[in-house]
Amino acid sequence: MSMRRPALIALLVLAFMLSLMAGKVWIAPADWFSASPGGWIMAELRLPRALLGLLVGGVLGLSGAVLQGYLRNPLADPTVLGVSASAALGGVLAIYLGINMLPFGLFGSAMLGAGASIALLLAISRGGGPIGFILGGMVLSTLAGALTAFVISIAPNPFAASEIINWLMGALTDRLMTDVWTALPFMALGGLLLLSTGRALDALTLGENGAKSLGIDLIRLRWIIVFGVGLAVGASVAVSGVVGFVGLIVPHLIRALYGEQPSRILLPSALGGAILTLTADSMVRLVPGPGEVRLGIAMAVLGAPFFLLLLLRYRKGSL
């Protein structure tokens, strides 16, 4: 067990280095800090992209592990709260209204959408326990998805609709260091809040009454999770669009190595999410053709069969 975390860190370093090298033009490590065009591409394009892949994958993997532990549902992931859909709606409105042309316009609008979803979710799910939590998230996700489709349908021209759909597909293409510094505080604060829930999630494995008998404040725990997921996932959507399935896939893979105790899989899930996202983002650049496959599409191709497998196992009662 003691060697597994260093192995994950080593894999993360390799995935990060691959992200710096891979593309239509491969850049060898010897050229990373040179004055050549390869050095410029690495510093201005590849490095911000790799850092965002690290951050986005990390918070998505961590959010999935926390939500699966809190809801005691192996099929839960960050989309269950409706935060992703609400942040996406904020971003879509920014593109539709032209606010994305302003400094931090797209990021700010997406974070406003995430913030609104946090407030609404806390109001809707008050006193309802995990079931109310899930139902509240479903309401928000459905509503935000419907409004997003409505905005796309009334786009003033095909180019605006295409720009919205392109952003929704999720990608780390053409991101800059300013995007990294803008998203980092929100992701870091959200990640720290989520990492702090380990002891409470362990207690919840005994049931709500058992957790209360151990002194766990379940209302406070819910607030921490909602704010943590809202900040981390909201910022993730704001800089990358919607990238799904990371929070569903990674905790299951990590659980097979670290066991079922929720607190033991939180940090490894963050590392695993970063590894998966960095690797997938590197692979999409290598697809033949002039362009790239969107990261959100690639993750859906990977995640949908995995989700189907989980459903089949769940029906057989083996989860």
C-alpha positions as CSV (number, residue, x, y, z in Angstrom):
1,M,0.0,0.0,0.0
2,S,2.8,2.4,0.9
3,M,4.2,2.1,-2.7
4,R,1.0,2.9,-4.4
5,R,0.9,6.6,-3.8
6,P,4.5,7.2,-5.1
7,A,3.5,5.1,-8.1
8,L,0.6,7.4,-8.8
9,I,2.8,10.4,-8.4
10,A,5.3,8.9,-10.9
11,L,2.5,8.3,-13.4
12,L,1.3,11.8,-12.9
13,V,4.8,13.2,-13.7
14,L,5.0,11.0,-16.8
15,A,1.5,12.1,-17.9
16,F,2.5,15.8,-17.4
17,M,5.6,15.4,-19.4
18,L,3.7,13.6,-22.2
19,S,1.3,16.6,-22.2
20,L,4.2,18.9,-22.8
21,M,5.6,16.8,-25.6
22,A,2.6,15.5,-27.5
23,G,1.0,17.2,-30.4
24,K,1.0,17.5,-34.2
25,V,4.6,18.8,-33.5
26,W,6.5,16.8,-30.9
27,I,8.7,18.8,-28.6
28,A,11.6,17.0,-27.0
29,P,12.5,17.9,-23.4
30,A,15.8,19.4,-24.7
31,D,13.8,22.1,-26.6
32,W,11.5,23.0,-23.7
33,F,13.6,26.0,-22.5
34,S,15.4,26.9,-25.7
35,A,14.8,30.0,-27.9
36,S,13.5,27.8,-30.7
37,P,9.9,27.7,-31.9
38,G,9.4,24.6,-29.9
39,G,10.4,26.4,-26.7
40,W,7.8,29.1,-27.4
41,I,5.1,26.5,-28.1
42,M,5.9,24.7,-24.8
43,A,5.9,27.9,-22.7
44,E,2.9,29.7,-24.2
45,L,0.6,26.8,-25.2
46,R,1.6,23.4,-23.9
47,L,2.5,24.4,-20.3
48,P,-0.8,26.3,-19.5
49,R,-2.7,23.4,-21.1
50,A,-0.9,20.8,-19.0
51,L,-1.4,22.8,-15.8
52,L,-5.1,23.1,-16.5
53,G,-5.3,19.4,-17.3
54,L,-3.7,18.7,-13.9
55,L,-6.1,21.0,-12.1
56,V,-9.3,20.1,-13.9
57,G,-8.7,16.4,-13.7
58,G,-7.7,16.6,-10.1
59,V,-10.8,18.4,-8.9
60,L,-13.1,16.3,-11.0
61,G,-11.6,13.0,-9.6
62,L,-11.7,14.4,-6.0
63,S,-15.3,15.7,-6.4
64,G,-16.4,12.3,-7.7
65,A,-14.8,10.4,-4.7
66,V,-16.4,12.8,-2.2
67,L,-19.8,12.6,-3.7
68,Q,-19.8,8.8,-4.0
69,G,-18.8,8.7,-0.4
70,Y,-21.4,11.2,0.8
71,L,-24.3,9.8,-1.2
72,R,-23.1,6.2,-0.8
73,N,-23.9,5.8,-4.4
74,P,-21.2,4.3,-6.7
75,L,-22.7,5.9,-9.8
76,A,-22.5,9.5,-8.4
77,D,-20.3,12.1,-10.1
78,P,-19.9,15.9,-10.1
79,T,-22.8,16.3,-12.6
80,V,-25.3,15.0,-10.0
81,L,-25.4,18.4,-8.2
82,G,-26.2,20.3,-11.4
83,V,-23.2,22.6,-10.8
84,S,-21.6,21.6,-14.2
85,A,-24.8,22.3,-16.1
86,S,-25.4,25.6,-14.3
87,A,-21.8,26.8,-14.9
88,A,-22.1,25.7,-18.5
89,L,-25.4,27.7,-18.8
90,G,-23.5,30.8,-17.4
91,G,-20.8,30.3,-20.0
92,V,-23.3,29.8,-22.9
93,L,-25.1,33.1,-21.9
94,A,-21.8,34.9,-21.9
95,I,-21.0,33.7,-25.4
96,Y,-24.6,34.5,-26.6
97,L,-24.5,38.0,-25.1
98,G,-20.9,38.7,-26.2
99,I,-19.7,39.0,-22.6
100,N,-17.0,36.5,-23.4
101,M,-15.2,39.2,-25.3
102,L,-14.6,41.1,-22.0
103,P,-11.7,40.3,-19.7
104,F,-12.8,37.4,-17.5
105,G,-16.3,37.6,-19.0
106,L,-16.7,33.9,-19.8
107,F,-15.1,32.8,-16.5
108,G,-17.1,35.2,-14.4
109,S,-20.4,34.2,-16.0
110,A,-19.7,30.5,-15.6
111,M,-18.8,31.1,-11.9
112,L,-22.0,33.1,-11.4
113,G,-23.9,30.1,-12.8
114,A,-22.1,27.8,-10.4
115,G,-22.8,30.2,-7.5
116,A,-26.4,30.4,-8.3
117,S,-26.6,26.6,-8.4
118,I,-25.0,26.4,-5.0
119,A,-27.5,28.7,-3.4
120,L,-30.5,27.0,-5.1
121,L,-29.3,23.5,-4.2
122,L,-28.9,24.4,-0.6
123,A,-32.4,25.9,-0.6
124,I,-34.0,23.0,-2.4
125,S,-32.4,20.2,-0.5
126,R,-32.7,21.6,3.0
127,G,-33.7,18.9,5.4
128,G,-34.0,16.3,2.7
129,G,-30.9,14.2,3.4
130,P,-29.0,12.6,0.5
131,I,-32.2,11.9,-1.4
132,G,-33.2,15.5,-1.3
133,F,-29.6,16.4,-2.3
134,I,-29.8,14.1,-5.4
135,L,-33.3,15.3,-6.4
136,G,-32.3,18.9,-6.0
137,G,-29.3,18.4,-8.2
138,M,-31.5,16.6,-10.8
139,V,-33.9,19.6,-10.9
140,L,-31.0,22.1,-11.4
141,S,-29.3,19.9,-14.0
142,T,-32.5,19.4,-16.0
143,L,-33.4,23.1,-15.8
144,A,-29.9,24.3,-16.8
145,G,-29.8,21.8,-19.7
146,A,-33.2,23.0,-21.0
147,L,-32.2,26.7,-20.8
148,T,-28.9,25.9,-22.5
149,A,-30.7,24.2,-25.4
150,F,-33.1,27.2,-25.6
151,V,-30.2,29.7,-25.8
152,I,-28.6,27.6,-28.6
153,S,-31.9,27.4,-30.5
154,I,-32.3,31.2,-30.5
155,A,-28.7,31.9,-31.4
156,P,-28.6,34.9,-33.9
157,N,-26.6,33.0,-36.5
158,P,-25.0,29.6,-37.2
159,F,-21.6,30.8,-36.2
160,A,-22.7,31.8,-32.7
161,A,-24.4,28.4,-32.3
162,S,-21.3,26.7,-33.5
163,E,-19.1,28.6,-31.0
164,I,-21.5,27.7,-28.1
165,I,-21.5,24.0,-29.0
166,N,-17.7,23.9,-29.5
167,W,-17.2,25.3,-26.0
168,L,-19.7,23.0,-24.5
169,M,-17.8,20.0,-25.9
170,G,-14.9,20.7,-23.5
171,A,-11.3,21.3,-24.4
172,L,-8.0,22.7,-23.1
173,T,-7.0,24.1,-26.4
174,D,-5.5,27.6,-26.7
175,R,-5.6,28.3,-23.0
176,L,-3.1,30.7,-21.5
177,M,-1.4,31.2,-18.1
178,T,-3.9,33.8,-17.3
179,D,-6.6,31.1,-17.4
180,V,-4.5,29.0,-15.0
181,W,-4.0,31.9,-12.5
182,T,-7.7,32.8,-12.7
183,A,-9.0,29.3,-12.0
184,L,-6.4,28.2,-9.5
185,P,-7.7,30.0,-6.3
186,F,-11.2,28.6,-6.8
187,M,-10.0,25.1,-7.5
188,A,-7.5,25.2,-4.6
189,L,-10.1,26.4,-2.1
190,G,-12.7,23.9,-3.4
191,G,-10.2,21.1,-3.3
192,L,-9.1,21.9,0.3
193,L,-12.8,21.9,1.4
194,L,-13.4,18.5,-0.2
195,L,-10.2,17.0,1.3
196,S,-11.3,18.1,4.7
197,T,-14.4,15.8,4.6
198,G,-12.5,12.5,4.9
199,R,-13.2,11.8,8.6
200,A,-16.9,12.6,8.2
201,L,-17.3,10.4,5.1
202,D,-15.7,7.5,7.0
203,A,-18.3,8.0,9.8
204,L,-21.1,8.1,7.2
205,T,-20.3,4.5,6.3
206,L,-22.0,3.6,9.6
207,G,-25.2,5.4,8.4
208,E,-26.5,8.9,9.3
209,N,-27.4,7.9,12.9
210,G,-24.0,6.3,13.4
211,A,-22.2,9.4,12.1
212,K,-24.3,11.7,14.4
213,S,-23.3,9.5,17.3
214,L,-19.7,10.1,16.5
215,G,-20.2,13.9,16.5
216,I,-20.5,14.6,12.8
217,D,-22.6,17.6,11.9
218,L,-24.3,16.4,8.7
219,I,-25.7,19.9,7.8
220,R,-22.2,21.4,8.0
221,L,-20.8,18.5,6.0
222,R,-23.4,19.1,3.3
223,W,-22.5,22.8,3.1
224,I,-18.8,22.0,2.8
225,I,-19.4,19.5,0.0
226,V,-21.7,21.9,-1.9
227,F,-19.3,24.8,-1.7
228,G,-16.3,22.6,-2.4
229,V,-17.8,21.0,-5.5
230,G,-19.3,24.3,-6.6
231,L,-16.1,26.2,-6.4
232,A,-13.9,23.5,-7.9
233,V,-16.2,22.1,-10.6
234,G,-17.5,25.6,-11.5
235,A,-14.0,26.9,-12.1
236,S,-13.2,23.7,-14.1
237,V,-16.2,24.2,-16.4
238,A,-15.4,27.9,-16.7
239,V,-11.9,27.2,-18.2
240,S,-12.5,24.0,-20.0
241,G,-16.1,23.5,-20.8
242,V,-17.9,20.3,-19.8
243,V,-15.6,17.3,-19.3
244,G,-17.6,14.4,-18.1
245,F,-17.0,10.9,-16.6
246,V,-13.7,11.7,-14.9
247,G,-15.4,11.9,-11.5
248,L,-17.2,8.6,-12.2
249,I,-14.4,6.5,-13.6
250,V,-11.4,7.4,-11.4
251,P,-12.8,6.7,-7.9
252,H,-13.7,3.2,-9.0
253,L,-10.2,2.5,-10.3
254,I,-8.6,3.9,-7.1
255,R,-11.0,2.0,-4.8
256,A,-9.8,-1.2,-6.3
257,L,-6.2,-0.3,-5.1
258,Y,-7.0,1.5,-1.8
259,G,-10.1,-0.2,-0.5
260,E,-13.5,1.1,0.3
261,Q,-12.6,3.6,3.1
262,P,-13.6,7.0,1.7
263,S,-10.9,9.1,3.4
264,R,-8.1,6.8,1.9
265,I,-9.2,7.4,-1.7
266,L,-9.7,11.2,-1.8
267,L,-6.1,12.3,-2.6
268,P,-5.4,9.3,-4.8
269,S,-8.6,10.1,-6.7
270,A,-7.4,13.6,-7.3
271,L,-4.0,12.2,-8.6
272,G,-5.8,9.6,-10.8
273,G,-8.2,12.3,-12.2
274,A,-5.2,14.4,-13.2
275,I,-3.5,11.4,-14.8
276,L,-6.5,10.4,-16.8
277,T,-7.3,14.0,-18.0
278,L,-3.7,14.7,-19.0
279,T,-3.3,11.4,-20.8
280,A,-6.7,11.8,-22.7
281,D,-5.8,15.4,-23.6
282,S,-2.5,14.2,-25.0
283,M,-4.1,11.4,-27.0
284,V,-6.7,13.7,-28.6
285,R,-3.9,15.8,-30.2
286,L,-2.5,12.7,-32.0
287,V,-5.7,11.8,-33.9
288,P,-4.9,12.1,-37.7
289,G,-6.2,15.2,-39.3
290,P,-5.7,18.9,-39.2
291,G,-7.7,19.5,-36.0
292,E,-8.2,17.8,-32.6
293,V,-11.0,15.7,-31.1
294,R,-12.6,17.7,-28.2
295,L,-11.6,16.4,-24.8
296,G,-15.2,16.2,-23.7
297,I,-16.0,13.9,-26.6
298,A,-13.0,11.7,-25.9
299,M,-13.9,11.3,-22.2
300,A,-17.5,10.4,-23.2
301,V,-16.2,7.7,-25.5
302,L,-14.2,6.3,-22.6
303,G,-16.7,6.9,-20.0
304,A,-20.0,5.6,-21.5
305,P,-18.8,2.0,-21.8
306,F,-17.4,2.2,-18.2
307,F,-20.8,3.6,-17.0
308,L,-22.6,0.8,-18.8
309,L,-20.3,-1.8,-17.1
310,L,-21.1,-0.3,-13.7
311,L,-24.8,-0.4,-14.3
312,L,-24.6,-4.1,-15.3
313,R,-22.6,-4.9,-12.2
314,Y,-25.0,-2.9,-10.0
315,R,-28.0,-4.8,-11.4
316,K,-26.2,-8.1,-10.6
317,G,-25.8,-6.8,-7.0
318,S,-22.0,-7.1,-7.1
319,L,-21.4,-3.4,-6.1
